């Protein structure tokens, strides 16, 4: 599994990265969460908003941070 948070480096993007790391630890996943601040990577995905959460290269969250449980559900869904 590959998990990435893409963003500009703003506080919202950093917070999504931190929350995502917490969730990966809570789910006992042996996965490194990558934090990418290269805006061209977001544009390559065809997305014009940040932050972006991708799981296995697929954007699952764009433009906002929902509550922690929603993020956990998005990641867990991709495990199945």
C-alpha positions in Angstrom: 0.0 0.0 0.0 1.2 3.5 -0.9 -0.2 6.5 1.0 0.7 10.1 0.0 -0.4 13.5 1.2 0.2 16.2 -1.4 0.0 19.9 -0.6 1.7 23.2 -0.7 3.2 23.0 2.7 0.5 25.0 4.4 -0.8 24.3 7.9 -3.9 22.4 6.5 -1.7 20.2 4.4 0.7 19.5 7.3 -2.3 18.7 9.5 -3.7 16.2 7.0 -0.2 14.5 6.9 0.0 14.3 10.7 -3.6 12.9 11.0 -2.8 10.4 8.2 0.3 9.2 10.1 -1.7 8.8 13.3 -4.3 6.7 11.5 -1.7 4.5 9.8 -0.2 3.8 13.3 -3.6 3.2 14.8 -4.4 0.6 12.1 -1.0 -1.0 12.6 -0.1 -0.6 8.9 3.5 -1.1 7.9 3.3 1.8 5.5 5.3 5.0 5.2 3.2 8.1 4.6 4.9 10.3 2.0 4.4 14.1 2.2 4.9 15.7 -1.2 5.0 19.5 -1.5 5.8 19.6 -5.3 2.7 21.3 -6.7 3.4 19.8 -10.1 2.7 16.3 -8.7 -0.9 17.5 -7.8 -1.3 19.0 -11.2 -0.2 15.7 -12.8 -3.1 14.1 -11.0 -5.4 16.6 -12.8 -6.3 18.2 -9.5 -6.2 22.0 -8.8 -6.8 21.9 -5.0 -4.9 20.9 -2.0 -4.5 19.0 0.2 -4.8 15.7 -1.6 -4.7 12.2 0.0 -3.9 9.4 -2.3 -4.0 5.7 -1.6 -2.2 3.5 -4.2 -2.0 6.5 -6.5 -5.8 7.1 -6.4 -7.0 10.4 -5.0 -9.4 9.6 -2.1 -9.6 13.1 -0.6 -9.2 16.5 -2.2 -9.4 20.1 -0.9 -10.3 19.7 2.8 -9.8 17.7 6.0 -12.8 15.8 7.2 -12.9 14.3 10.7 -10.4 11.6 11.6 -12.9 8.8 11.4 -13.7 9.7 7.7 -10.0 9.6 6.8 -9.7 6.3 8.6 -12.6 4.9 6.7 -11.1 6.0 3.4 -7.8 4.3 4.1 -9.5 1.1 5.5 -11.7 0.9 2.5 -8.6 0.7 0.2 -7.3 -2.2 2.3 -10.1 -4.4 1.1 
